[in-house]
Amino acid sequence: MRKTPDGSREVIEMLVPIEGRVSKVVRYSGMGLRDRIVIGSPDVAPELLLDILNRDCDGRLVYDNYQVLRGGLVPLADVPLQKGDQTFANRGGGTFGSGRSNGQSLRPGEIHILDTAAGPGPTAAWCLTTRDQKALLITPAALNSFELAERLPSHVEGEFLIEMLSAGVMTAGTEPVARGWRLIAEPIVHVPVNTLSFH
């Protein structure tokens, strides 16, 4: 067992690569609500998950927009993972590494919207933990944790941990994309409130 870089948990350090698992990553938003990110099966329709999220909403606040994320790094809310509304399932253990940022992290992040859903191929989701932040990393599913650990050092300062996520529901941070990163996403889809099944 080894402490995570932020000292909040203990995980098993894997000495063999962790393979990525194909998943769909969707960000949900609604007026007056914190954005939520759901990691799940590519076969599940985003509208179904929208209804499920709204069952936990109080009053007139509902999630009515979603966006499929296809690549990049999304900051997560600064609350403990695996507690409250930051829960996920993974394949056990993680890969540790160490980096030294080349200054790219000082640039504002940017979002690239795909013209069509055809863009990058199947994606996998990973939790990236450093001393100062927790973030959701979306990558091509073909990459394993050792390959990612080799590519991350120029983008991350200090020790980091990568954990593969097979499913989860998390609260996003206030920034839509991490500084120095480019987020690839499909266009935002708005779902009229009167079409949601719980109404």
N, C-alpha and C positions, 0 to 999 in steps of 0.2 A: 504494500500500500504506500501511496505517496500523496502528500498534500497538494492540492491544486495551487496554482501560482498566487491566487488571492487569499489562500489560507482557509477557505470556507468549508472544504470537503476533503475527503480522502478517496482516491481512486486507485485502481490497479493499473500499474504501468505495463503496457503491453510491449513485449520484445519482438513481436511479429506484426506485420502490417494489418491494419483493420480495413476491410473492404467496404466501400461505399454501398449503400442500399438505395435503389431508385425510389424517389419520393417526390411528392408535389408540395411546394411551399407557397402558402397563400397569406397575404396580409389583409386583415379586415379593419375597416375604419367606420366611424360614425360620429356625428356631431356630439361633442361633450364627453366622448369615451376615449380611453387610451387604446391605441392600435394594438390588435392581437395578431399573432402569427401562428398559423397552424401547419404542422408537418404531418403529412399522411399519405395514403395510397394515391397513386396517379389516377386510379379509376373512380375516386370519389368526387362527385360534382361539388364545386365550391359553394353553390347555392344551398346544398344540404347542410354543410358545415355552418353556413350563415344562420340558418334557422336554429341550429343547436346552440350556437353562441348567444343568440338573442333570448333563449329561454332563461338565461341567467341575468338578463338585464332588468332593471327596475324602472317603473314609470314609462315615460315616452322616449327615453334614450334607447336607440337601437343601432346596430351595425347595418349599414345599407350600401356599403361599397366594398369591393374586393379587388385584389390585384395579385396575379400569379408572378412570383419572383423566380428568375431564371439564372441568376448568377450574381456574386458580390458578397458584401459584408454588411449586415444590419445590426446596429447596436441594440442590446436588450436593456430593459429597465434594471436599475440598480437595486434589485431585491434578491434574496437568496434563491438559488436554483433548487429544484425539487421540493419547494415549499410554496404554499399558497397557490398562486396562479402561474407559477413557472415550473411546469412539470413536463418531463419527457421520458421516453424509453430509449435505451441505447443497447449496444451489443456488449456491454461490459468492458470496462477498462478504457484507457486512452493512450495517446502518443504525446510525449513531451518533446519540446524543442526550445531553442533559444535564438533570438534574433536581435538585429541592430538596425533600426529604421534608417533608410537612406534619405529621409526628409520628406518623402511623399506624403506622410501622414499629416503634414502641415497644410496641405491643400484641401480646400472644401471638397466633399464628395459630390459625385454627379450621378444622375439617373439617365439611362438610355432606354427609351421605350421602343419595343420591337414593333415593326409595321404589321407583322402577322405572328401567329402562334408558332410558325416554323422556326426559327432561331436556333439557339443551342439545343443539343439533344437532351437525353434524360439527365436529371439532376439528382444530387444527394445533398443532405443537410448535415452540418457539423456544428457542434458548439465549440467556440473558440474562447478560452479563458486566459486572460493575462493578469498581472498584478492589479491593473487599474480598470479593467472592463470585461464584460461578458458580451459576446456577440454571436450572431447566427451566420455561419459561413455557408454559402450555396455554391456548389462546384459541379463540374461534370461527374456523373456517377462512376465513370471508369477510373477515377483517381483514388488511390488508397491513402491511408494516413501517413505513411512514410513519404510518399511522393508530395503530399501537401506540406509536410514538415520541411521538406527541402526547398519548397517554393516560397514559404512564408517569411523567412528571416529578414528579408529586405523591407517587409511591410509591418513588422511587429517589433516592438522594443522590449527586450528582456525575455524572461521565461514565458513560454506559452504551453497550453494543453489543448489538444484536439480530441473531441469525442464524437463518434458517429451517432446520429439521431435517426431512429426508425419511425418515431411518432412523437408528437408533443403539441402543447399549447403554451405559448409564451406571450408576455407583454413586451411590446417593443419599446425602445428608448425614445427620447424626444427627437432625435435626428433620424431622418429616413434612411440615410446611408452613412457609413463610417467615413471619416475624413481620409482623403488620399485614395479612396476606392471608387470604382464605378459599379453601380447597381444596374443589372440588366433585368427588365421587367416587361410584362405584357401590359397593354393599356388598362386603366382602371375601369371596372364595370360597376355601374350604379344599378341597384335593385330597388324599384319603388316600394315604399313601406307597405302599401296596400296589397302587394302581391306576396308578401311573406306569409307563410302558412300559419304562424302562431297568432296572427291578427284576425 
